[in-house]
Amino acid sequence: MNTISDSGRHGDIPQIWHAYETAKRAHGRQRRASGDRYITHPVAVAGIVAQNGGDTPAVCAALLHDVIEDTPVTATRLDADFGTGISGMVQAVTWKTVRAGGPVDPGPALITVADRLHNLRTISVKPAASRQRASLDTLVFHVPLAHRLGTPELARELTTLACATLDTIDSPDLRDRRRRLMQAARRADPRALAEAIAAVGGGSALLGSGVLPEWALATGGASVLALLAAALFSRDPRAADRLLALLRAHRKE
């Protein structure tokens, strides 16, 4: 509310409050894994959206972004109460149409990034496997999406949190192998190195915050990490070639 008020949108506060009240009633007694009331999550997501240029419909949709998936509230009900614009954004986030590719719709995309950011901020209570999946997915999908939205600050925090989470999952032995691979990087052929990392360490060995820091700095950390993940996990068949070109260019420099 302070963010909206400070931006001069005082007249939008009743609609945002209506969205908050609707989400609060819908989530009722639901709790997060941390034990916090569930409503604290959509409020936090809406705050991130508001602080990063989201308009009033996007803030409302952020407050409501989990009601279709996690409560009895239907898309038809949202259409009637908030209109097709806000309801459409909630549905886009719910059905993950943001992941379908093509042009980025700023509202749903910003909500998707904000949702993942808050989940990473509070991920410590989740099991290790869940933390690993979320962190890898963040580097492959959400970090590039944040860059496409023109929000590099969000991209940086997503990268930092995801890499820090992967580091806490890795065993000391895995971190040691990662350091040795990094020391060998200058002498190795880039494609052979990527294959070696995949073979001996797997995804988290490659994507931890201690991996190839000079390459990450030289090529824009989030981008190279996303390419590394995409290449190893076959998310993008062209990622290996783009990664190879990046690494070759850096070695020439």
C-alpha positions in Angstrom: 0.0 0.0 0.0 2.9 2.4 0.8 4.5 1.7 -2.6 1.2 2.3 -4.4 0.5 5.5 -2.4 4.1 6.8 -2.9 3.6 6.4 -6.7 0.5 8.6 -6.6 -2.0 5.8 -7.3 -4.2 6.6 -4.3 -7.3 5.8 -6.2 -6.1 2.3 -6.9 -5.9 1.3 -3.3 -9.6 0.1 -2.9 -9.1 -2.3 -5.8 -5.9 -3.6 -4.4 -7.5 -4.0 -0.9 -10.4 -5.9 -2.5 -7.8 -8.3 -4.1 -6.1 -8.7 -0.8 -9.3 -9.5 1.1 -10.3 -12.0 -1.6 -7.0 -13.8 -1.4 -7.0 -13.7 2.4 -10.5 -15.3 2.6 -9.7 -17.8 -0.1 -6.5 -19.0 1.5 -8.1 -19.1 4.9 -6.1 -21.2 7.4 -3.7 -22.5 4.8 0.0 -22.4 6.0 3.3 -22.4 4.2 6.0 -25.0 4.9 7.6 -22.5 7.2 4.4 -22.4 9.3 3.5 -18.8 8.3 0.0 -18.0 7.1 -0.2 -18.6 3.4 -1.4 -15.0 2.7 2.0 -13.7 3.6 3.4 -15.2 0.4 1.0 -13.4 -2.1 1.4 -10.2 -0.1 5.2 -10.5 -0.5 4.9 -11.3 -4.2 2.7 -8.3 -4.7 5.2 -6.1 -2.9 8.0 -7.2 -5.2 5.8 -6.6 -8.2 4.8 -3.1 -7.0 8.4 -2.2 -6.2 9.6 -3.2 -9.7 7.2 -1.2 -11.9 4.2 -3.5 -11.9 0.9 -1.7 -12.6 -2.2 -1.9 -10.4 -3.7 -4.9 -12.3 -0.4 -6.8 -11.9 -0.3 -6.1 -8.2 -3.9 -7.4 -7.8 -3.1 -10.5 -9.9 0.0 -11.0 -7.7 -2.2 -11.0 -4.6 -4.5 -13.5 -6.3 -1.9 -15.6 -8.2 -2.4 -18.8 -6.2 -6.2 -18.8 -5.6 -7.2 -20.8 -8.7 -4.6 -23.4 -8.0 -4.8 -23.7 -4.3 -8.4 -22.7 -3.3 -12.0 -23.2 -4.5 -12.0 -19.8 -6.3 -12.5 -20.3 -10.0 -11.4 -18.3 -13.1 -15.1 -17.5 -13.7 -15.4 -16.0 -10.2 -12.2 -13.9 -10.8 -13.6 -12.7 -14.2 -16.8 -11.5 -12.5 -15.0 -9.9 -9.5 -12.0 -8.3 -11.2 -12.4 -8.4 -14.9 -10.7 -10.5 -17.6 -7.5 -8.5 -17.4 -6.6 -9.4 -13.9 -8.2 -12.8 -14.2 -6.2 -13.5 -17.3 -2.9 -12.7 -15.6 -3.8 -15.0 -12.7 -4.6 -17.8 -15.2 -1.4 -17.2 -17.2 0.6 -17.6 -14.0 -1.5 -20.6 -12.8 -1.2 -22.5 -16.1 2.4 -21.4 -16.7 1.7 -20.0 -20.1 4.7 -17.6 -19.5 6.9 -20.7 -20.2 5.4 -21.2 -23.6 7.9 -18.9 -25.3 7.3 -16.0 -27.6 6.8 -12.4 -26.6 6.9 -11.7 -22.9 3.7 -10.4 -21.4 5.1 -8.1 -18.7 2.4 -8.6 -16.0 2.4 -12.4 -15.8 6.1 -12.5 -16.3 6.9 -10.1 -13.5 4.5 -12.0 -11.2 6.3 -15.3 -12.1 9.7 -13.8 -11.4 8.5 -12.3 -8.1 6.9 -15.6 -7.1 10.1 -17.5 -7.6 12.1 -14.8 -5.8 10.0 -14.9 -2.7 10.0 -18.7 -2.8 13.9 -18.7 -2.9 14.0 -16.2 -0.1 12.1 -18.7 2.1 13.3 -22.0 0.6 15.4 -23.2 3.5 12.6 -25.2 5.0 12.1 -27.3 1.9 13.8 -30.7 1.4 17.1 -30.7 -0.4 15.8 -32.2 -3.6 13.1 -29.6 -3.8 15.7 -26.8 -3.2 17.9 -28.2 -5.9 15.1 -28.4 -8.5 13.9 -24.9 -7.8 17.4 -23.5 -7.9 18.3 -25.1 -11.2 15.0 -24.1 -12.7 15.6 -20.5 -11.5 18.9 -20.4 -13.3 17.6 -21.9 -16.5 14.3 -20.0 -16.8 13.7 -17.2 -14.2 17.0 -15.4 -14.4 16.8 -15.0 -18.2 13.2 -14.0 -17.9 14.1 -11.3 -15.4 16.7 -9.9 -17.8 14.1 -9.9 -20.6 11.8 -7.8 -18.4 14.6 -5.3 -17.8 14.9 -6.0 -14.1 18.6 -6.8 -13.6 18.4 -6.3 -9.8 15.9 -9.2 -9.6 18.1 -11.3 -11.9 21.1 -10.8 -9.7 19.2 -11.7 -6.5 17.7 -14.8 -8.2 21.2 -15.9 -9.3 22.7 -15.2 -5.9 20.0 -17.1 -4.0 19.9 -20.0 -6.4 23.7 -20.5 -6.4 23.9 -20.1 -2.6 21.2 -22.8 -2.2 23.0 -25.2 -4.5 26.2 -24.6 -2.5 24.4 -25.6 0.7 23.3 -28.8 -0.9 26.7 -29.8 -2.3 28.9 -32.0 -0.1 32.4 -30.8 0.8 33.8 -33.4 -1.6 31.8 -32.0 -4.4 32.9 -28.5 -3.6 36.5 -29.6 -3.7 36.0 -31.3 -7.1 34.4 -28.1 -8.3 37.5 -26.1 -7.3 39.8 -28.5 -9.0 37.8 -28.3 -12.2 37.9 -24.5 -12.0 41.7 -24.6 -11.7 41.8 -26.8 -14.8 39.5 -24.6 -16.8 42.1 -22.4 -18.4 44.0 -25.4 -19.8 40.9 -27.4 -21.0 39.0 -27.4 -24.2 35.6 -25.7 -23.4 33.5 -28.6 -24.8 35.6 -31.2 -23.1 35.5 -29.3 -19.9 31.7 -29.0 -20.0 31.5 -32.7 -20.6 33.9 -33.4 -17.7 31.9 -31.3 -15.3 28.7 -33.0 -16.3 30.3 -36.4 -15.8 32.0 -35.9 -12.4 29.8 -33.4 -10.7 26.4 -33.1 -12.3 24.3 -30.0 -12.4 24.8 -28.7 -8.9 28.6 -29.1 -9.2 28.5 -26.9 -12.3 26.0 -24.3 -11.1 27.3 -23.6 -7.6 28.5 -20.1 -6.9 32.1 -21.2 -7.0 32.0 -22.4 -10.6 34.0 -20.6 -13.3 33.7 -17.2 -11.8 35.9 -15.5 -14.4 33.8 -16.8 -17.2 30.6 -15.8 -15.4 31.9 -12.3 -14.9 33.2 -11.9 -18.4 30.0 -13.1 -20.1 27.3 -11.9 -17.6 27.0 -14.4 -14.9 23.3 -15.2 -15.1 23.5 -15.8 -18.9 26.4 -18.2 -18.8 24.9 -20.1 -15.8 21.6 -20.5 -17.7 23.5 -21.7 -20.8 25.4 -24.2 -18.7 22.3 -25.5 -17.1 20.4 -25.7 -20.4 23.3 -27.5 -22.1 23.6 -30.1 -19.3 20.0 -30.8 -18.8 19.0 -30.7 -22.5 16.5 -27.8 -22.0 17.9 -26.2 -25.2 19.7 -28.2 -27.9 21.5 -25.1 -29.1 22.7 -24.1 -25.7 25.9 -26.1 -25.9 26.9 -24.4 -29.2 26.2 -20.9 -27.8 28.1 -21.8 -24.6 31.1 -23.0 -26.7 31.1 -19.7 -28.6 31.0 -17.7 -25.4 33.9 -19.6 -23.9 36.0 -19.4 -27.0 35.4 -15.7 -27.2 36.4 -15.2 -23.6 39.6 -17.2 -24.0 40.6 -15.1 -27.0 40.2 -12.0 -24.8 
